[in-house]
Amino acid sequence: MSYVRFSGSTGPHPYVSDVYILDSSACPGERPLECCDCQLARAASTDPFPCFDLAGMIAHLAEHQAAGHVVPDFVEKRLRADPPAPRWQFIR
């Protein structure tokens, strides 16, 4: 499930966003939130798809805002209202 997707002033969504945040099965269970194609990570030459827990993602979004990236006002509220579901960790 995505909490926000990239979007410019001409669409495709009714908001502008420089971030794309989702609950990702590609992330480990304790850090289920992914910042897809993260501009901060690309600038730092690190993993362009970093994963966070809820508190870490909210702090990460503040870093995006400090860097001048557009983060819609509803994102933090949406993250808090509908946090990612816990995942089972399977051991082989």
Rosetta blueprint (number, residue, H / E / L):
1 M L
2 S E
3 Y E
4 V E
5 R L
6 F L
7 S E
8 G E
9 S L
10 T L
11 G E
12 P L
13 H L
14 P L
15 Y L
16 V L
17 S E
18 D L
19 V L
20 Y L
21 I E
22 L E
23 D E
24 S L
25 S L
26 A L
27 C L
28 P L
29 G L
30 E L
31 R L
32 P L
33 L E
34 E E
35 C E
36 C L
37 D L
38 C L
39 Q H
40 L H
41 A H
42 R H
43 A H
44 A L
45 S L
46 T L
47 D L
48 P L
49 F L
50 P L
51 C E
52 F E
53 D L
54 L H
55 A H
56 G H
57 M H
58 I H
59 A H
60 H H
61 L H
62 A H
63 E H
64 H H
65 Q H
66 A H
67 A L
68 G L
69 H L
70 V L
71 V L
72 P L
73 D L
74 F H
75 V H
76 E H
77 K H
78 R H
79 L H
80 R H
81 A H
82 D L
83 P L
84 P L
85 A L
86 P L
87 R L
88 W L
89 Q L
90 F L
91 I L
92 R L
